[in-house]
């Protein structure tokens, strides 16, 4: 990448990778001749076609001095250009697979699915098949099941992701225009995303806000960390509200203001309330409660019922790419999550009765 082109990884609620779109920022050199912005950017951005840039411009994804621009705009020395492009991984061959999908909504522009825990969202090192993207490719193009999707076909456009072991809602674009439109909403933080989680401990406040930059741990790059002093990472804000208390754990609703990798999980760990069952952030051991064998057995049963973080992307709201009409979708908690909550209700009730 040229030294005058700064890439900001804004990889959001994805969780295993960074964000799902790339954000570039550059200042036009003082000696630069005035040329069309699409031509200017094509010469400076690797693997991005002029046509794709024109689509991004038409959708308002490219800003000059913080204002949307047009493809025929001629750049001037000192202009500050900001680019938000969705990032459908195009350098990986995508195998179309026949994998069942829980479809909440589908039209000619997009699809909303309820992803189960355990399903990786997009192919990456170690997971080239069996992902949600493979399932979507097979769903969109059933004629290619068992084959690699031809390069001329549009790959499922993912403007956001959730962790492999997080369940819940994802919106996926079915064309370039829809992908750009949705990606801009995520970038501008106008998407409404609400999660439900079970956290260790009895939160003191009924509601609160967690702030603190989120970035990769300086020792273990596979996990994230919070840097309250802003020395590393990206600005991150998570709002929470108590739904139900069980004494040793608390059911909470979370709303993302930003979407950083593992944001909810690492923010909750940071305030001393890791998510129940979250083995990467210390929630897979008994952090609150008694030392009785009965309690230990109860917790172990809960871990076996839900052997990963108790986190579900419950609702998703956005403006439709076709007509800007507000859309809102909800997905119920998975069966094992609901069963685990019932176990906690039964246990808490027995404790209060002195059983």
Phi, psi and omega in degrees: 000140180298148181294339181273004182245114181262128177257125176256116175283110183249031188299109191270225193302019169278157187240313179284319178263199179267233181275180183254000174223160181258140179240117179250150177219133179209152175251133181290131181301150182292339179264007185286131174289155180281110178228163179303142184295326180293323177291320180299314183287324180301324181285345186247350182242119181290141172063023176239119183281159178296323179298317180295322177295321179296321176297317179297319179296314180300330181268007177078020183272355179239124184245141172242119184053042176069016177238140176303147184238182177238158185298332182269005177296136179260121183295149180235150177307133179092350177300139173257117183252130177238132185236129174241111180239134174297159186235070172285119186297113188257351183269359178256137175289131184252115179278130177279121184235151179269087181239128182301143178236142173266093186271122179271323181202147175208137171217192186283352181256326188203170175221141176246124182237154175257102185280133175281155173297143179099350181260120176289142184284312187225144178304140177202183182306123180090347180220073182270345178225171177073019181260172176299321179298321176296319179296318180294319178299319178294325179290316181289323185230071183299339180293346181250014179307130180085359180237163174286139179294125178303144187298334182282352179269145181289125177282149177311126184266115185253101179280355175200170178218166168228161184300156177309313185264015171257134178263166172128195194277138173223142173254137183232133180277149180251002177205165184298318181299314180297321180296315178298317182296316180290319180300321179296323178295321177294319180296319182277000177062035177262355176289139176261117181232120178238137181240158171238136182215156172251122184244147176293142175093168180254099184300135184292317184262152177289331177209159181189177180229133179251125176237156180149128180307140177245128178207175181293139177303137186289343179255310181251103185288352180279344180238167181256168179216164178254133180240087185300333181278358178076014184288336179217169172076192183241147178307134183215140180223128177233129176256140179227157178211135181288133175259313184205139181252138177238016179085291181269342176221161182225132175274127185228156171256135181235139177238127181272128171267327173236172181227081180261160179304126178057026189305307182299314185296315183282328176294318179293322175298320183300324180267011175087017181227068179302155178289141180302127177084359184281096186291338180279340183235027170083011182267005183262023175223164181288115181253338179219151176123197185263174178260007182293149179295328179297316180293316179301319179295320179298313180296318179299320177298321178294317178298321180291326179290324181223084188277044179195179184299138178277082184217130184223128176280094193279321184222156183211127180230139181198171175267135183291134181300334186281323187217005180064017177284132180300136177241144179214130182226150177228151176228130181294160176299144176301156183304316183292328177294314180295320179296322179295320178296322178296323176300317179294321179297317179295315181297314181297318178298319179294321179297316180295331178276355181083019182277000000 
